[in-house]
Structure formats: structure tokens, C-alpha cells
Amino acid sequence: MLVTIQTDDIAKKHDETRLNPMLEHCPPVRALFPVNRNQKRIQEVLFSNGMPLYMQGPSIGNLQSQRIRYLRNEEIWMWPPGLRAEALGRIAGWEEIGMSKVYEPSQGGVEGDDFDLAWKAGSQEEWSVPCLKCGLYCEASWGGKRPDGSRWGIVWTDDERTRDKDGKWKLATLLPTVRWECLHCGHPHFF
């Protein structure tokens, strides 16, 4: 797996302050750490099952190395032009047999940059779901507010049944109230 972040410096800081502590505190992942401590570096880990994890910036030297199966490219809009294609080249062998995955979280950039071109090459469709009662579609959003101020999407009951005297949630009574409500008719869809 390769995680490519804006710059090498940002990648190193992210690894030291976020990714490594998260991996170290996750027992199933920690169990995969290599026995040889030299195989676990700040920006590179060779797990005991043979899976490598690299965290780096988008320099040409970083992106023209071994093939990888899983690729995460962050904030592509900040990358120099053409480097996204180099990063995607790293998954070619796995892509040919349909076993690669690419995840690219990023803010929008500017017209004509690599991320803009990737966006325009896609469908730009927005997910929507139909209500089981009224049949109308609305976006698959966590939620929002209707013009009358009422909430739609993922909602729950917030009253004396779902909170204790100190205002803390009582999960046993709260969780059964969680539902998705239609934007249009308010029909509750329980999970």
C-alpha cells in the first residue's frame, strides 16, 4: 500500500503524529508488525504478512518504484502536473487482474489540473435514494434541515427516554430510535 501526501515533509509529520500512533494502538494491526524492528520505519513498514506500507510525498523518485496494490493519493490539487499519472502507474500490474484499489480524497483544485481532469473524466453523478413510502429521491446525505427547520436524513430521538438526568445518552434506548427520514415526506426508515 502506498499513501502519497502533498510533500515528503508533510507525509513524515502525518506518519509520526497520526498514522503510526493509530496503527500502534490497533491490536490486530500491531500484531502484524514485523519482528525485526528495522522493518518498521517512520514512513515504511513491512508487515509480517509481507504487505508493505509506504507513506511519502509525490516526487517522481517516490512514484517510479515497485508496483503496489493499494494506492491512496491525497490532495492531488497540490501536486505538480503529471504526477498523478505516475502514481497510478504503480498499480498497473494489479489493475490488469482487477485487484487494485485507488482512493483519492482531495479538495478541488484549479481548472485543468490533474484532479480536475480526473473529475471531468468521471460521471459526476450524485447518489440519491428513493423513499419507500413516497418514492421520491433525495441525496444520500447524513442529513439536513427542511425549510420548516425540521431535520431529515439520519435522525434520532432526543428526549428524557434517550438521555439520563445529567444529559448523557442512554444508548440502550437511543439506538432503536436511529433512523433515516425522507426529506420530502418524513417517512422513517429504520435499520
N, C-alpha and C positions, 0 to 999 in steps of 0.2 A: 504494500500500500504506500502510495505517495501522497503527502499533503503538501501542496505548494501555496505559500502565503506571499504577500506583497514583496517582501525583501528577506534576505538571509538574516539580517538583524532582528526583524520582527518575528520571523519564524523561530529563532533561538529563544527570544524572550517569551513567546507564546508557549513553546515547549517547556521551558523552565518553570513558568508560573501557572500554566493551565493544564496542558496535556499530560505531562509526566506526573504531576500530583494526582490527576484524575485516574490515570492508569494504575498508579501505585495503591490507590485506595479502593480499587475494584478487585475483590478477591479472585474471580475467575480469570481476569487478565493478569493479575500479579502471579498467579500460578503458572502462567506461560512465560514468565521472564526467564531469560537464559541463565543457566547455572554459572557459566563463565561471565563474570561481571564486565569484562571487556567487550562483550557483545551488546551491552546496553549503554549507549552513549546518550548525550543530551538530545541530539537530533536524529538518532538512528538506533533502532532496536532490532535485533534478530531474535525473534521469539523461539522458544524451544520446539515449536511445531514446524519451524522452518520459514514462517511468514515474516518478511521484513517490513518495517515501518520506517519511512523516511519523512522528515519534516524539513522543508527547505524553501528558499526563495526561487523566483522564476528566472534564474540566469541560464544562459544557453548551455553552460557546462553541467548544470544540475539536470537539465531536461534532455540530455543526449547520453543517457546511461543505460542501465539494464531495463529490460521490459518489466512492467508491473501489471497487476491485475485490477487493482482498485485505485482510482485517482480522485483526489479532491483538490480542485483549483479554487482558491479564494480571491475575491476582489480583483477579478481579471481586468476590470476597467483601469486599474493602476499599473498593469504590466506593460512593458514595451511591446510595440506591434509585432505580431508574428509568433510570439512565444506560446500562445495557447495551442497553436497547431503543433509545435514541438512537444508540448506536454501530452497532447492526445496521441502523438506518435509512440509514446511509451507503452500504450495499451494494445498496440496493433496485433500482437500475437494472440492475446486473449480475446480480442474483439472478433477475430476471424472465426473462432469457435463459439462465439456467443456467450462468453463467460466473464466479460469485463463490466465494470460499473464506473460511471463518472458522475460526480456530484459537484456542482459549481455554484455555491452561494456567492452572490455579489450584488453590489449596488449597481444602478445604471451608470453608464459612462457617458461618452460623447458620441455623436453621430459618426459612424464609420469605424469605430474602434473594434477590436476583436470580439468583445462581448456584445456589442450592438449587432454585429454581423451574425453572430450565433443566434441571438434573439430573433432577428428577422428571418433566419433560415428555418425557424420552428413555426409552429402553428399559432402561437399566441392565444390559444383558447383559454377560457376561464372555466374552471369546474363549476358545475351547478348541479343541484339535486332537486328531484321532484318531491312535493309534499304528498304523502299517502292519502290525504283527505281531499284537498282542493286540486291537486295535480299540477299546480303552478310551480315553476322552477325559481330557485334563488341560489345565490353563490354559496359555495361550501365554506363558509366563514365561521370562525369561532363565534361571532355574534356581532350585534349592533343594536342601534336604537331605532324604533319606528318613529314617525312624525309625532305621535302622541306621547313619546317618552318611554314607552314600554320596551323591554328588551326582547330580542329574538336570537335564534341560534342556540348555543349551549347555555342553558339556564338551569337554575336550581331554586329550591325554596329556602328563603332566609327568614325564619321566624323563631318563635320560642320552642318549637319542636326540634329545630335543627341547630340551635345554639344553647349552651348552658348559661347559667346566671352570670358568668364572667364574660360572656360574648364569644366564647370559643366554640368552634364547630363540634357537633356530635356526629361523627362520621356514620355511625350505625343508622341514624335517622336522616342524615343529609344525602348519602349516596343513592338511596332509592328515589330521590326526587330529581336527580340529574336527568335532563332530557334535552332533545333538540326540538325547538319550536319553530314552526314555519313563519317566515317573515310576513306572508300575506294573510293567513287565516288564524295563526297562533296555535294550530293543532300540535299537541305534544307527541313526540316520537321517543318512546323510552327504549333504552338499550337492552 
